[in-house]
Amino acid sequence: MASTGRERVAAALHLDRADRAPVSAWGHSYEREWSVDELVITTVGIARRCELDFVKLQVRTSCFAETFGAAWRFSGSASLPPVMEQPGGKDAAAWRRIAASEPDRRILAEQVQVMAAVTKELGPETPCLQTVFSPGMVAWFLAGSDLDVLRSLLRAEPDLMAAGLARISETMAWFARESIAAGAAGLFYAINPLADTTTMPPDEYQRILLSFDRSALAGAEGAWFNMLHLCGANVNTSLVEALRPDCVNWSIHDEGNPGLADMRNRHRIAVAGGLHRDRPIRTGSIEEVRREAADAIRQTSGRGHLLTPGCSVSPWPVEREDNIRVLSEVAAP
């Protein structure tokens, strides 16, 4: 008997395999992310057309920074990300405001509405993950996505930044709780770009940011499917042990990163990935996708493995969705 998406995911999280490895992919539909209704329709449509075993909700990438005073606008193009008009956190004065003010949670409440509607449409056999950015990642957005600005603030204003990061982590925990109450199976918890050990060494990350990750993830207590996304090259694998998610997603194609079986076996944790975020899945042929997916499955024998890209496939390749539909076929033993 064929397994459901939920059964496939549950088997993978137990380092096993049901009838096949679960498959999924996610990416931005930039023009649809400004409307609750449009994002619901887009998310459900992709899940059904591509026969996904689970869904990672692709919230508007700027929504977390907007909650703390940043301003972004639609680029006007379906293929381009939002345009920043006001970063919201590039100096100490801005962070004093962030630390002292109540965040505007309206845009996050909209993402909770999306989750509630998507889970209602897809039903319990297609688990849905709510995207949550780490407090450090939100701070990077607020600093205008400028690493030098963020690191300078963290080192020059440690107490002020800690107060601001605490405010952010409280809000992320609230968002996690609300999303799980709305039907999310768990979180897709993204750390970018500070998961790269050449950007922030592990000991510095542990000293400055780890406690805020733990506070944010406290909102997911009781969830059964939490995925940690470590973005970029040279990923800080110590975060896997420190945060103990149910599975971990990263790009095996980026420099200095471990392979699928290495990560799974070393940490005794389910792994999500194996596919490049751009080529071939977004721009290549079905046969190229078949070969890459088959190689990924060979690395793990499909056990403890969720077959996905290592990062967002953006903009979403509507014209190449056959490349995603083929994954379930390749994932079968």
C-alpha positions in Angstrom: 0.0 0.0 0.0 1.3 3.5 -0.9 2.4 5.6 2.0 1.2 9.2 2.6 3.4 12.2 2.8 3.1 12.3 6.5 4.1 8.6 6.8 7.1 9.1 4.5 8.3 12.1 6.5 7.8 10.3 9.8 9.8 7.3 8.6 12.6 9.6 7.4 12.7 11.4 10.8 13.2 7.9 12.4 16.2 7.4 10.0 14.2 4.9 8.0 12.3 4.8 4.7 8.6 4.1 3.9 7.8 3.1 0.3 10.2 5.8 -0.8 11.9 8.9 0.4 9.6 12.0 0.9 10.1 14.8 -1.7 9.5 18.5 -1.6 10.8 21.8 -3.0 10.1 25.4 -2.3 10.8 28.8 -3.8 9.6 32.4 -4.0 6.6 33.4 -6.2 7.5 37.1 -5.7 4.4 38.6 -7.2 2.0 36.4 -5.1 3.5 37.0 -1.6 1.8 40.3 -0.9 -1.7 38.8 -0.6 -2.9 36.1 1.8 -5.3 34.7 -0.8 -2.8 34.7 -3.6 -0.1 33.0 -1.5 -2.6 30.3 -0.4 -3.7 29.6 -3.9 -0.1 29.5 -5.1 1.1 27.2 -2.3 -1.7 24.7 -2.6 -1.4 24.7 -6.4 2.3 23.9 -6.3 1.8 21.2 -3.7 -0.9 19.4 -5.7 0.7 19.8 -9.2 4.1 18.7 -8.0 2.8 16.0 -5.7 4.8 17.2 -2.8 5.0 15.0 0.4 5.4 18.0 2.6 5.2 21.8 2.1 7.6 24.5 3.3 5.6 27.7 3.4 7.5 30.3 1.4 6.6 33.5 3.3 7.5 36.9 1.9 11.3 37.2 2.6 11.0 40.7 4.0 8.1 40.0 6.4 10.2 39.5 9.5 12.2 42.7 9.0 9.0 44.6 8.3 7.7 43.6 11.7 10.5 45.6 13.3 10.3 48.7 11.2 12.0 47.9 7.8 10.1 48.9 4.7 10.1 46.9 1.4 8.1 47.0 -1.7 7.2 44.7 -4.6 9.9 44.9 -7.3 7.2 44.9 -10.0 8.7 41.7 -11.4 7.7 38.1 -10.7 11.4 37.1 -11.1 13.0 39.7 -8.8 12.9 39.9 -4.9 11.3 42.8 -3.0 13.2 46.1 -3.0 14.3 47.5 0.4 13.3 51.1 1.0 14.3 51.4 4.6 16.5 48.9 6.4 15.2 49.6 9.9 18.3 48.7 11.9 21.6 50.1 10.6 22.6 52.1 13.7 22.3 52.2 17.5 19.4 54.6 17.5 17.4 52.2 15.4 18.2 49.3 17.7 17.2 51.4 20.7 13.8 51.7 19.0 13.6 48.0 18.2 14.5 47.1 21.8 12.0 49.5 23.4 9.0 49.2 21.0 6.3 46.6 20.5 6.7 45.0 17.1 4.0 45.3 14.4 2.9 41.7 14.2 0.2 42.2 11.6 2.2 40.9 8.7 3.2 37.8 10.7 -0.5 37.3 11.6 -1.1 37.2 7.8 1.4 34.4 7.4 -0.4 32.5 10.1 -3.6 33.0 8.2 -1.9 31.5 5.1 -0.7 28.5 7.2 -4.3 27.9 8.5 -5.7 28.0 5.0 -3.1 25.8 3.4 -3.3 23.1 6.0 -7.1 23.1 5.8 -6.8 22.7 2.0 -4.1 20.0 2.0 -5.2 18.1 5.0 -3.1 16.3 7.7 -1.4 13.9 5.4 0.6 16.7 3.8 2.7 18.2 6.6 3.4 21.9 6.4 6.4 23.8 7.8 6.2 27.4 8.8 9.3 29.4 7.8 10.9 31.2 10.7 14.1 33.3 10.4 16.6 33.1 13.3 17.0 36.3 15.3 20.4 36.8 13.9 19.1 36.5 10.4 16.3 39.1 11.1 19.0 41.4 12.5 21.0 41.0 9.3 18.0 42.1 7.2 17.5 45.0 9.5 21.1 46.0 9.0 20.4 46.3 5.3 21.7 42.8 4.7 25.2 44.3 5.4 27.4 41.9 7.4 29.9 44.5 8.2 27.2 46.7 9.8 25.7 43.9 11.7 29.0 42.6 13.1 30.1 46.1 14.0 26.9 46.6 16.0 27.2 43.2 17.7 30.7 44.0 18.9 30.3 47.7 19.7 26.8 47.6 21.3 26.5 44.1 22.9 24.0 45.0 25.5 21.8 47.0 23.2 21.9 44.3 20.5 21.1 41.7 23.1 18.0 43.6 24.1 16.9 43.9 20.4 17.6 40.3 19.7 15.6 39.3 22.8 12.7 41.3 21.4 13.0 39.5 18.0 13.3 36.0 19.6 10.2 36.6 21.7 8.3 37.6 18.5 9.6 34.5 16.6 8.5 32.3 19.4 5.1 33.9 19.3 4.9 33.4 15.6 6.0 29.7 16.0 3.3 29.0 18.6 0.6 30.7 16.5 1.6 28.8 13.3 1.6 25.5 15.0 -1.8 26.3 16.5 -2.9 27.0 12.9 -1.9 23.6 11.7 1.9 23.7 11.0 3.7 20.4 11.7 6.7 22.4 12.7 9.2 25.0 11.7 11.6 25.5 8.9 14.2 27.4 11.0 16.6 29.3 8.8 20.0 30.6 9.8 21.6 32.8 7.1 24.3 34.1 6.6 25.7 33.6 10.1 25.7 29.8 9.7 28.8 30.2 7.6 31.8 29.7 10.0 33.9 32.1 7.9 31.3 34.7 8.6 31.0 34.0 12.3 33.2 31.5 14.1 31.3 28.8 16.1 32.5 30.0 19.5 31.4 33.6 18.7 28.0 32.4 17.4 27.5 30.4 20.6 28.4 33.3 22.8 26.3 36.0 21.0 23.4 34.3 19.2 22.7 30.7 20.3 20.6 31.6 23.3 18.3 33.7 21.1 17.9 30.7 18.7 16.8 28.6 21.7 14.3 31.2 22.8 12.8 31.4 19.4 12.6 27.7 19.0 10.9 27.3 22.4 7.7 28.4 20.5 7.8 25.1 18.6 7.7 22.9 21.7 5.5 19.9 21.0 5.9 20.1 17.2 7.0 16.8 15.5 8.7 18.1 12.4 11.2 20.9 12.9 13.8 21.4 10.1 16.9 23.4 10.6 18.2 25.2 7.5 21.9 26.1 7.5 22.4 28.4 4.6 25.6 28.9 2.7 29.1 27.5 2.6 31.2 26.1 5.5 28.1 25.6 7.6 28.4 25.5 11.4 27.4 21.9 12.0 27.7 22.4 15.8 24.3 24.0 15.6 22.8 20.7 14.8 23.8 19.3 18.2 23.1 22.6 20.0 19.5 23.0 18.6 18.5 19.4 18.0 16.0 19.7 15.3 14.2 16.7 13.8 16.1 17.1 10.5 18.6 19.4 8.9 18.7 21.0 5.4 21.8 22.5 3.8 23.5 22.6 0.4 25.9 19.8 -0.2 27.1 21.7 -3.3 28.5 24.7 -1.4 32.2 24.8 -0.4 33.2 23.2 2.8 29.9 21.5 3.5 29.4 17.8 4.5 27.7 15.2 2.4 24.3 13.7 3.1 25.4 10.4 4.6 28.2 12.1 6.6 25.7 14.5 8.3 23.1 11.8 8.9 25.6 9.3 10.4 27.6 11.8 12.4 24.7 13.4 14.1 22.1 10.6 13.9 19.6 13.0 12.3 17.4 13.0 9.2 18.8 15.0 6.3 16.9 17.1 3.7 18.7 18.0 0.5 20.8 16.6 -2.3 19.6 18.8 -5.1 21.2 22.0 -6.3 18.9 25.0 -5.9 19.3 26.2 -9.4 20.6 23.8 -12.0 19.3 21.4 -13.0 16.1 21.7 -11.0 15.2 25.2 -12.1 17.0 25.6 -15.4 18.0 22.1 -16.6 16.4 19.1 -18.2 14.3 16.3 -16.6 17.1 13.8 -17.3 19.6 16.0 -15.5 17.3 16.2 -12.5 16.9 12.4 -12.6 20.6 11.9 -12.5 21.2 14.3 -9.7 18.3 13.0 -7.6 19.4 9.4 -8.2 22.9 10.2 -7.1 21.6 11.8 -3.9 19.4 8.8 -3.1 22.4 6.5 -3.6 24.3 8.4 -1.0 21.8 7.5 1.7 19.9 4.6 0.2 16.9 6.8 0.9 17.0 6.2 4.6 16.7 9.2 6.9 16.6 11.3 3.8 14.1 13.9 2.6 14.9 14.5 -1.1 14.8 18.3 -1.6 17.0 21.2 -2.8 19.5 22.5 -0.4 18.0 26.0 -0.5 15.2 28.0 -2.0 14.5 27.4 -5.8 13.7 31.1 -6.6 12.0 32.4 -8.6 9.7 29.4 -8.7 10.1 27.6 -12.0 6.4 27.3 -13.1 7.5 26.4 -16.6 9.8 23.6 -15.2 7.5 21.9 -12.7 8.1 18.6 -14.5 11.5 18.7 -13.0 10.0 18.6 -9.6 7.2 16.1 -10.4 9.9 13.6 -11.4 11.4 13.5 -7.9 8.9 11.1 -6.4 9.7 8.6 -9.2 13.4 8.7 -8.6 13.0 8.5 -4.8 11.4 5.1 -5.0 13.8 2.2 -4.2 
